[in-house]
Amino acid sequence: MAHLSGKFTACMFLLCLTLGSVQASEVNIEFATSTLVDNRYLVDAYIEYDFDDEVITALTHGIPLRIDTHIKIKRERKWLWNPVVRAETMSFQLQRHALSDHYLLTNLNTDEKEQFQYLDEALRTLGSINSHFLFDLETIHSEASYIGYLMSELNIEALPPPLRPIAYFSRHWQADSDWYEWLVK
C-alpha cells in the first residue's frame, strides 16, 4: 500500500508542476535531405528536442521517455492522391540510470544502446538521423517524384499509467513536431 501512496504523491507533485510552469515542450525538425548512394536513397535529418522542465524532472526521477520518429515517403501524382510507398517508425527510449547518473538511449527497433554523461548529448544523438535507408533505386518508378515526410513525438502512451492522465491534459507533455516535407527524388 505504501508503494501506491508513493506513486500517488509523485503524480500529485508532477500535477503541481504542470499547473505552475508556463513553458511547453517543443520538437522542431531543423532539416531533412536525401541522397542517392550506391543505388539507395538515404535520409539525413536533425530534430531538436526542447523538453519542458516537468518532462526533464520526470526523466531525472526515473521515468523513461519514449520518442517516436515517423517517416513516410509518397509518390507524387497529378490527378489522384499520393500513395504511401514507405512508412516507418523509429522508436527510442531515453532514461536516466540512477546508479551511474548517466543517460541511456535505446533504439527500440534494433535494441542498440548508447550511454551519455549529459542529457544534452543524449538529445543531440537522438535528434541526429544519419544515412538512414529509405528505398532502393530499382524499387521505384524512374520518372516519378517522391516526397518525404518526417515527424517526431513524445509517446504519451508509453508513460507509466499513473502519469498518463496528467500528460494527456498538460500542454507541457504535448511534445510533437509538425510534419516536415522534403523532395526525396
DAHUPE-V260812 format. One record per run of one state. SS is the DSSP state (~ for helix, > for strand, _ for the rest). FROM is the first residue (numbers start at 0). TO is the last residue. Records with the same first field share a line. If there is no record, write none. Layout:
BEGIN
SS=FROM-TO, FROM-TO
END
This chain:
BEGIN
_=0-0, 20-24, 37-38, 50-51, 60-63, 75-82, 97-100, 107-111, 116-117, 139-144, 154-154, 158-159, 169-174, 176-178, 183-184
~=1-19, 52-59, 118-126, 136-138, 155-157, 160-168
>=25-36, 39-49, 64-74, 83-96, 101-106, 112-115, 127-135, 145-153, 175-175, 179-182
END
